[in-house]
Amino acid sequence: MVALNVDASLTRAIDERGREALPDHQRQGVGRPALASEAYLDFLITVYRQHAQLKGGRADSGFQYFVEAQQNWEHAMAEALVAQRVTGPQGQPPLVVGIIGSGHLRFGFGVPHQLRGLGVDRVTTLLPLSPGEDCREIRPGLADAVFTFPKEPATPVAPPRLGSKHDRSRNDTPGRAGCLFRGRYRSRRH
C-alpha cells in the first residue's frame, strides 16, 4: 500500500497563490499536470461553488487556483500510481489499484485524465455511490462500474460453533460430554 496524496500544505499554497507562484523546491517533486478539459472545468466550477460558497466564474483567479490545486493533487496521485507499475513476470506491468475519492475519478476527469497524460491507456474506474443516490444521476461515462452498499448493515449471522464442552446439566452424570456441531448440541457418553 502506497500513499497517493501530497502534503495538504502544498494543495493549500496552490489554492491561495497558484502553482506558478511556488518555487520548484516547494512543489514536492510533482510534475506539470495535463491541462483540464472544458468539461472538467464545467464540473469543477460546480464543486468550487459548493466548497468555497462563492459565486465567481471561471475567469476568477480564485477558481483558477482551485483548478490548479485540484490538478496538481490529481497529477501527484497519478504519478504515485505510475511509479508502482514496474514490469511483472511476463513483461507486463502489474495491476495497480488506487483508492481515491470519487470526485477525482468521475467521468474520467481528474486522476484518470492525468494517468492518460502520463501514457497509461488502460484505466478503469469503480465508483461507490451512496445508497440513497438517485439512479438518474448515474449517467454514461460516470465510471466503468458503480456499486453501493445497503443502507442498513445486514443482521449479523452467528458464526458456526465447533468444539466440545463438558456437560453436567444432563442427569449430572460425570463423564458425559457434549459437542457443538454447526450450532447444534450433541451429547455422547464416554
TIMITOR-67741 format. One record per residue: x, y, z of N, C-alpha, C in turn; residue in one letter. Coordinates in Angstrom, 3 decimals, decimal comma. Layout:
BEGIN
SITE        n.X        n.Y        n.Z       ca.X       ca.Y       ca.Z        c.X        c.Y        c.Z   res
SITE          X          Y          Z          X          Y          Z          X          Y          Z     A
...
REM end
This chain:
BEGIN
SITE        n.X        n.Y        n.Z       ca.X       ca.Y       ca.Z        c.X        c.Y        c.Z   res
SITE      0,852     -1,170      0,000      0,000      0,000      0,000      0,897      1,233      0,000     M
SITE      0,578      2,171     -0,842      1,373      3,376     -1,008      0,455      4,591     -0,891     V
SITE      0,898      5,599     -0,157      0,120      6,834     -0,049      0,178      7,585     -1,376     A
SITE     -0,953      8,112     -1,791     -1,023      8,814     -3,074     -1,065     10,330     -2,917     L
SITE     -1,379     10,817     -1,759     -1,578     12,247     -1,564     -0,279     13,019     -1,448     N
SITE     -0,365     14,295     -1,728      0,707     15,232     -1,418      0,378     15,855     -0,070     V
SITE      1,324     16,535      0,496      1,088     17,224      1,762      0,005     18,284      1,543     D
SITE     -0,918     18,369      2,473     -2,040     19,310      2,338     -1,555     20,756      2,240     A
SITE     -0,393     21,066      2,797      0,123     22,438      2,727      0,404     22,844      1,279     S
SITE      0,826     21,889      0,441      1,067     22,190     -0,967     -0,243     22,536     -1,675     L
SITE     -1,264     21,736     -1,426     -2,568     21,996     -2,046     -3,100     23,359     -1,603     T
SITE     -2,967     23,672     -0,305     -3,423     24,972      0,198     -2,637     26,121     -0,433     R
SITE     -1,318     25,959     -0,542     -0,487     27,025     -1,115     -0,872     27,294     -2,564     A
SITE     -1,097     26,244     -3,334     -1,503     26,432     -4,735     -2,883     27,061     -4,797     I
SITE     -3,781     26,637     -3,929     -5,139     27,180     -3,887     -5,122     28,677     -3,549     D
SITE     -4,152     29,104     -2,754     -4,084     30,509     -2,338     -3,315     31,395     -3,322     E
SITE     -2,230     30,850     -3,924     -1,351     31,695     -4,742     -1,169     31,220     -6,174     R
SITE     -1,597     30,002     -6,493     -1,381     29,450     -7,818     -0,093     28,656     -7,881     G
SITE     -0,052     27,696     -8,778      1,103     26,793     -8,885      2,370     27,529     -9,314     R
SITE      2,233     28,458    -10,233      3,401     29,162    -10,761      4,062     30,059     -9,725     E
SITE      3,355     30,458     -8,687      3,930     31,308     -7,637      4,860     30,523     -6,705     A
SITE      4,797     29,194     -6,774      5,629     28,377     -5,895      6,958     28,042     -6,561     L
SITE      8,051     28,183     -5,831      9,331     27,731     -6,396      9,328     26,213     -6,532     P
SITE     10,136     25,695     -7,439     10,188     24,252     -7,713     10,390     23,423     -6,454     D
SITE     11,250     23,874     -5,555     11,542     23,071     -4,356     10,341     22,932     -3,420     H
SITE      9,309     23,761     -3,577      8,111     23,653     -2,746      7,017     22,807     -3,401     Q
SITE      7,244     22,343     -4,611      6,217     21,579     -5,342      6,277     20,083     -5,049     R
SITE      7,125     19,679     -4,148      7,234     18,283     -3,690      7,492     17,307     -4,840     Q
SITE      8,169     17,775     -5,879      8,533     16,888     -6,981      7,406     16,555     -7,940     G
SITE      6,258     17,172     -7,778      5,111     16,885     -8,655      5,327     17,575     -9,993     V
SITE      5,211     16,803    -11,067      5,377     17,344    -12,412      4,202     18,206    -12,836     G
SITE      4,303     18,740    -14,041      3,250     19,607    -14,578      2,047     18,766    -15,002     R
SITE      0,868     19,083    -14,462     -0,337     18,318    -14,817     -0,777     18,541    -16,263     P
SITE     -1,486     17,567    -16,797     -2,139     17,712    -18,102     -3,227     18,770    -17,966     A
SITE     -3,451     19,532    -19,004     -4,459     20,588    -18,956     -5,857     20,008    -18,790     L
SITE     -6,695     20,737    -18,089     -8,084     20,310    -17,865     -8,908     20,524    -19,126     A
SITE     -9,828     19,606    -19,368    -10,757     19,763    -20,492    -11,842     20,775    -20,106     S
SITE    -12,528     21,268    -21,104    -13,634     22,196    -20,844    -14,712     21,524    -19,991     E
SITE    -14,982     20,259    -20,264    -15,994     19,532    -19,484    -15,572     19,421    -18,016     A
SITE    -14,284     19,198    -17,761    -13,801     19,113    -16,386    -13,906     20,471    -15,694     Y
SITE    -13,608     21,537    -16,434    -13,758     22,876    -15,854    -15,212     23,148    -15,491     L
SITE    -16,132     22,705    -16,324    -17,563     22,846    -16,007    -17,910     22,073    -14,742     D
SITE    -17,370     20,874    -14,604    -17,582     20,053    -13,420    -16,985     20,748    -12,190     F
SITE    -15,760     21,254    -12,320    -15,082     21,863    -11,170    -15,705     23,174    -10,718     L
SITE    -16,294     23,942    -11,629    -16,910     25,201    -11,196    -18,063     24,921    -10,246     I
SITE    -18,780     23,840    -10,478    -19,864     23,446     -9,575    -19,304     23,047     -8,219     T
SITE    -18,237     22,267     -8,228    -17,587     21,840     -6,981    -17,037     23,053     -6,243     V
SITE    -16,404     23,950     -6,967    -15,816     25,160     -6,395    -16,880     25,986     -5,680     Y
SITE    -17,996     26,160     -6,319    -19,071     26,967     -5,724    -19,652     26,285     -4,489     R
SITE    -19,669     24,963     -4,460    -20,162     24,245     -3,275    -19,174     24,352     -2,120     Q
SITE    -17,878     24,142     -2,416    -16,869     24,170     -1,363    -16,594     25,579     -0,856     H
SITE    -16,380     26,486     -1,750    -15,990     27,836     -1,372    -17,189     28,746     -1,156     A
SITE    -18,354     28,270     -1,535    -19,586     29,050     -1,441    -19,410     30,422     -2,094     Q
SITE    -18,732     30,409     -3,231    -18,503     31,635     -3,979    -19,328     31,627     -5,249     L
SITE    -19,570     32,800     -5,753    -20,362     32,908     -6,967    -19,495     33,276     -8,165     K
SITE    -18,187     33,279     -7,985    -17,268     33,667     -9,054    -17,369     32,741    -10,251     G
SITE    -16,881     33,236    -11,369    -16,920     32,461    -12,596    -15,582     31,833    -12,904     G
SITE    -15,519     31,232    -14,083    -14,319     30,509    -14,490    -13,119     31,426    -14,684     R
SITE    -13,328     32,719    -14,897    -12,219     33,648    -15,116    -11,599     34,149    -13,807     A
SITE    -12,261     33,949    -12,684    -11,737     34,427    -11,396    -10,452     33,709    -11,021     D
SITE     -9,506     34,456    -10,461     -8,236     33,850    -10,056     -8,459     32,799     -8,971     S
SITE     -9,431     32,998     -8,105     -9,724     32,004     -7,062    -10,093     30,661     -7,660     G
SITE    -10,913     30,689     -8,707    -11,274     29,444     -9,376    -10,074     28,867    -10,110     F
SITE     -9,286     29,698    -10,778     -8,105     29,208    -11,497     -7,138     28,508    -10,536     Q
SITE     -6,925     29,080     -9,358     -6,033     28,468     -8,366     -6,632     27,178     -7,820     Y
SITE     -7,939     27,167     -7,669     -8,623     25,940     -7,217     -8,394     24,819     -8,225     F
SITE     -8,538     25,133     -9,513     -8,313     24,148    -10,573     -6,863     23,672    -10,535     V
SITE     -5,922     24,609    -10,408     -4,508     24,233    -10,351     -4,219     23,327     -9,149     E
SITE     -4,827     23,637     -8,013     -4,623     22,812     -6,810     -5,191     21,409     -7,016     A
SITE     -6,390     21,325     -7,594     -7,005     20,025     -7,870     -6,146     19,217     -8,831     Q
SITE     -5,733     19,856     -9,920     -4,955     19,153    -10,931     -3,593     18,715    -10,397     Q
SITE     -2,962     19,543     -9,592     -1,679     19,172     -9,004     -1,854     17,947     -8,112     N
SITE     -2,906     17,964     -7,299     -3,214     16,850     -6,394     -3,453     15,574     -7,204     W
SITE     -4,278     15,688     -8,245     -4,602     14,529     -9,077     -3,380     14,032     -9,856     E
SITE     -2,545     14,962    -10,301     -1,333     14,562    -11,009     -0,374     13,841    -10,055     H
SITE     -0,280     14,310     -8,826      0,575     13,647     -7,831      0,088     12,218     -7,583     A
SITE     -1,233     12,027     -7,484     -1,774     10,678     -7,295     -1,463      9,804     -8,505     M
SITE     -1,619     10,372     -9,699     -1,333      9,614    -10,922      0,146      9,231    -10,976     A
SITE      1,027     10,155    -10,629      2,454      9,846    -10,634      2,784      8,733     -9,641     E
SITE      2,154      8,772     -8,473      2,393      7,720     -7,476      1,921      6,361     -7,978     A
SITE      0,803      6,331     -8,698      0,321      5,071     -9,274      1,264      4,572    -10,365     L
SITE      1,705      5,474    -11,233      2,600      5,094    -12,320      3,913      4,552    -11,755     V
SITE      4,388      5,116    -10,666      5,643      4,655    -10,056      5,554      3,205     -9,600     A
SITE      4,343      2,693     -9,382      4,152      1,315     -8,934      4,062      0,334    -10,097     Q
SITE      4,061      0,833    -11,297      3,915     -0,025    -12,488      5,259     -0,567    -12,953     R
SITE      5,897     -1,345    -12,134      7,142     -1,997    -12,554      6,768     -3,220    -13,379     V
SITE      7,658     -3,645    -14,234      7,364     -4,773    -15,111      7,200     -6,049    -14,302     T
SITE      6,157     -6,790    -14,599      5,853     -8,047    -13,914      6,589     -9,225    -14,514     G
SITE      6,269    -10,438    -14,070      6,976    -11,639    -14,502      6,915    -11,913    -16,002     P
SITE      5,842    -11,618    -16,669      5,732    -11,872    -18,112      5,988    -10,598    -18,921     Q
SITE      6,677     -9,651    -18,337      6,960     -8,417    -19,036      5,803     -7,442    -19,053     G
SITE      4,720     -7,791    -18,385      3,543     -6,930    -18,324      3,545     -6,165    -17,001     Q
SITE      3,109     -4,912    -16,998      3,000     -4,200    -15,731      1,912     -4,837    -14,869     P
SITE      2,080     -4,830    -13,565      1,076     -5,437    -12,696     -0,182     -4,572    -12,597     P
SITE     -1,222     -5,170    -12,100     -2,442     -4,417    -11,801     -2,134     -3,506    -10,619     L
SITE     -2,419     -2,235    -10,758     -2,223     -1,268     -9,690     -3,598     -0,687     -9,361     V
SITE     -3,976     -0,720     -8,091     -5,284     -0,246     -7,655     -5,086      0,985     -6,770     V
SITE     -5,791      2,043     -7,077     -5,757      3,246     -6,252     -7,086      3,426     -5,560     G
SITE     -7,036      3,729     -4,282     -8,256      4,051     -3,530     -8,294      5,568     -3,436     I
SITE     -9,215      6,150     -4,191     -9,219      7,592     -4,431    -10,644      8,113     -4,275     I
SITE    -10,785      9,301     -3,742    -12,094      9,921     -3,613    -12,790     10,054     -4,959     G
SITE    -14,089      9,823     -4,983    -14,830      9,758     -6,242    -14,799     11,051     -7,040     S
SITE    -14,651     12,186     -6,381    -14,588     13,452     -7,102    -13,368     13,566     -7,992     G
SITE    -12,360     12,767     -7,712    -11,139     12,765     -8,519    -11,204     11,749     -9,661     H
SITE    -12,355     11,066     -9,809    -12,467      9,981    -10,784    -13,634     10,134    -11,749     L
SITE    -14,660     10,830    -11,336    -15,906     10,877    -12,112    -15,701     11,323    -13,554     R
SITE    -16,362     10,636    -14,449    -16,382     10,940    -15,878    -14,998     10,904    -16,529     F
SITE    -14,054     10,191    -15,914    -12,713     10,095    -16,483    -11,883     11,346    -16,290     G
SITE    -12,405     12,304    -15,506    -11,657     13,517    -15,205    -10,625     13,195    -14,123     F
SITE     -9,922     14,196    -13,687     -9,039     14,039    -12,538     -7,919     13,040    -12,754     G
SITE     -7,811     12,074    -11,863     -6,711     11,105    -11,908     -6,700     10,296    -13,207     V
SITE     -7,834      9,773    -13,698     -7,771      9,052    -14,980     -7,207      9,914    -16,121     P
SITE     -7,593     11,179    -16,164     -7,085     12,105    -17,187     -5,576     12,299    -17,028     H
SITE     -5,138     12,457    -15,786     -3,699     12,643    -15,528     -2,918     11,367    -15,872     Q
SITE     -3,509     10,201    -15,589     -2,849      8,941    -15,946     -2,675      8,832    -17,462     L
SITE     -3,718      9,191    -18,192     -3,608      9,157    -19,657     -2,530     10,124    -20,139     R
SITE     -2,410     11,277    -19,474     -1,370     12,245    -19,802      0,030     11,712    -19,529     G
SITE      0,131     10,739    -18,640      1,410     10,101    -18,331      1,637      8,838    -19,158     L
SITE      0,733      8,577    -20,114      0,916      7,444    -21,013      0,246      6,151    -20,588     G
SITE     -0,587      6,191    -19,559     -1,301      4,986    -19,126     -2,650      4,968    -19,841     V
SITE     -2,805      4,021    -20,744     -4,024      3,966    -21,554     -5,118      3,102    -20,929     D
SITE     -4,728      2,106    -20,163     -5,712      1,182    -19,574     -6,040      1,622    -18,146     R
SITE     -7,093      2,408    -18,026     -7,549      2,917    -16,736     -9,003      2,506    -16,566     V
SITE     -9,318      1,911    -15,435    -10,689      1,506    -15,138    -11,095      2,136    -13,814     T
SITE    -12,314      2,673    -13,757    -12,793      3,259    -12,509    -14,001      2,490    -11,995     T
SITE    -13,967      2,195    -10,719    -15,056      1,554     -9,988    -15,471      2,558     -8,933     L
SITE    -16,695      3,032     -9,017    -17,129      4,162     -8,208    -18,200      3,758     -7,203     L
SITE    -17,989      4,070     -5,923    -19,045      3,818     -4,943    -20,099      4,921     -5,003     P
SITE    -21,332      4,559     -4,810    -22,421      5,527     -4,750    -23,128      5,391     -3,418     L
SITE    -23,648      6,478     -2,922    -24,417      6,435     -1,682    -25,686      5,625     -1,913     S
SITE    -26,128      4,873     -0,899    -27,328      4,048     -1,086    -28,552      4,854     -1,500     P
SITE    -28,649      6,087     -1,046    -29,817      6,893     -1,373    -29,664      7,731     -2,632     G
SITE    -28,548      7,579     -3,338    -28,305      8,394     -4,521    -29,323      8,079     -5,613     E
SITE    -29,804      9,117     -6,233    -30,793      8,993     -7,295    -30,164      8,291     -8,497     D
SITE    -30,770      7,225     -8,951    -30,236      6,454    -10,083    -30,160      7,285    -11,357     C
SITE    -30,946      8,348    -11,441    -30,882      9,209    -12,631    -29,558      9,955    -12,711     R
SITE    -28,837     10,026    -11,567    -27,518     10,669    -11,564    -26,448      9,783    -12,199     E
SITE    -26,754      8,508    -12,387    -25,802      7,576    -13,000    -25,941      7,734    -14,511     I
SITE    -25,024      8,487    -15,072    -25,078      8,786    -16,500    -23,945      8,081    -17,229     R
SITE    -24,084      7,884    -18,513    -22,994      7,262    -19,289    -21,682      8,024    -19,079     P
SITE    -20,619      7,272    -18,891    -19,305      7,872    -18,707    -18,953      8,188    -17,277     G
SITE    -19,906      8,047    -16,347    -19,622      8,342    -14,938    -18,446      7,512    -14,449     L
SITE    -18,469      6,229    -14,733    -17,403      5,299    -14,342    -17,563      4,048    -15,186     A
SITE    -16,574      3,183    -15,114    -16,691      1,905    -15,819    -17,680      0,992    -15,106     D
SITE    -17,765      1,124    -13,788    -18,724      0,357    -12,992    -19,022      1,144    -11,725     A
SITE    -20,228      0,965    -11,209    -20,617      1,589     -9,941    -21,122      0,513     -8,991     V
SITE    -21,028      0,798     -7,704    -21,548     -0,130     -6,714    -22,045      0,664     -5,517     F
SITE    -22,832      0,001     -4,702    -23,319      0,614     -3,472    -23,468     -0,468     -2,424     T
SITE    -23,624     -0,060     -1,206    -23,876     -0,964     -0,104    -25,275     -0,685      0,417     F
SITE    -25,908     -1,662      1,085    -27,241     -1,397      1,632    -27,187     -0,289      2,679     P
SITE    -28,330      0,395      2,848    -28,400      1,470      3,842    -28,117      0,942      5,243     K
SITE    -28,751     -0,128      5,576    -28,582     -0,721      6,899    -27,714     -1,959      6,780     E
SITE    -26,782     -2,118      7,696    -25,997     -3,361      7,625    -26,904     -4,560      7,881     P
SITE    -26,619     -5,644      7,200    -27,394     -6,868      7,382    -27,243     -7,359      8,822     A
SITE    -28,274     -8,007      9,310    -28,211     -8,567     10,647    -27,093     -9,598     10,683     T
SITE    -26,168     -9,440     11,634    -25,062    -10,403     11,657    -25,558    -11,808     11,961     P
SITE    -24,984    -12,750     11,266    -25,307    -14,156     11,460    -24,267    -14,723     12,408     V
SITE    -24,729    -15,430     13,418    -23,794    -16,027     14,369    -22,920    -17,039     13,638     A
SITE    -21,624    -16,990     13,896    -20,751    -17,947     13,215    -21,021    -19,358     13,712     P
SITE    -20,736    -20,343     12,882    -20,927    -21,723     13,331    -19,982    -22,000     14,508     P
SITE    -20,473    -22,795     15,448    -19,666    -23,109     16,624    -19,241    -24,567     16,546     R
SITE    -17,982    -24,778     16,643    -17,441    -26,124     16,670    -16,609    -26,267     17,941     L
SITE    -16,589    -27,410     18,498    -15,801    -27,631     19,709    -16,490    -28,616     20,618     G
SITE    -16,014    -28,680     21,815    -16,652    -29,573     22,779    -16,704    -28,897     24,125     S
SITE    -17,585    -29,365     24,976    -17,671    -28,857     26,335    -18,199    -29,985     27,205     K
SITE    -17,850    -29,935     28,444    -18,347    -30,934     29,387    -19,698    -30,493     29,880     H
SITE    -20,594    -31,444     29,964    -21,967    -31,130     30,323    -22,365    -31,914     31,557     D
SITE    -22,579    -31,189     32,642    -23,037    -31,851     33,863    -24,530    -31,588     34,053     R
SITE    -25,122    -30,827     33,162    -26,525    -30,485     33,346    -27,471    -31,614     32,995     S
SITE    -27,029    -32,607     32,226    -27,902    -33,712     31,833    -27,692    -34,856     32,797     R
SITE    -28,592    -35,005     33,725    -28,586    -36,058     34,741    -27,366    -35,988     35,659     N
SITE    -26,621    -34,904     35,587    -25,459    -34,715     36,444    -24,524    -35,920     36,427     D
SITE    -24,427    -36,561     35,288    -23,597    -37,755     35,156    -22,192    -37,365     34,753     T
SITE    -21,184    -37,714     35,587    -19,812    -37,406     35,189    -19,440    -38,215     33,951     P
SITE    -18,523    -37,695     33,191    -18,055    -38,411     32,011    -18,895    -38,181     30,778     G
SITE    -19,934    -37,387     30,877    -20,771    -37,097     29,719    -20,217    -35,836     29,058     R
SITE    -20,022    -35,880     27,763    -19,503    -34,713     27,039    -20,488    -34,333     25,958     A
SITE    -20,497    -33,091     25,608    -21,356    -32,616     24,531    -20,499    -31,958     23,461     G
SITE    -20,914    -32,077     22,256    -20,203    -31,445     21,140    -21,131    -30,442     20,478     C
SITE    -20,577    -29,338     20,150    -21,299    -28,359     19,358    -20,881    -28,583     17,914     L
SITE    -21,837    -28,896     17,078    -21,549    -29,154     15,682    -22,501    -28,330     14,849     F
SITE    -21,952    -27,371     14,134    -22,757    -26,458     13,307    -23,914    -25,868     14,106     R
SITE    -23,580    -25,452     15,318    -24,562    -24,769     16,143    -25,527    -25,671     16,877     G
SITE    -25,450    -27,004     16,730    -26,357    -27,922     17,417    -25,580    -28,687     18,480     R
SITE    -26,218    -28,881     19,581    -25,596    -29,599     20,675    -25,849    -31,106     20,502     Y
SITE    -24,813    -31,892     20,597    -24,951    -33,336     20,531    -24,265    -33,916     21,759     R
SITE    -24,969    -34,787     22,399    -24,435    -35,396     23,620    -23,932    -36,802     23,309     S
SITE    -22,859    -37,173     23,986    -22,378    -38,548     23,844    -21,742    -38,974     25,163     R
SITE    -21,695    -40,231     25,341    -21,186    -40,821     26,591    -19,772    -41,329     26,356     R
SITE    -18,886    -41,118     27,334    -17,518    -41,631     27,263    -17,406    -42,928     27,983     H
REM end
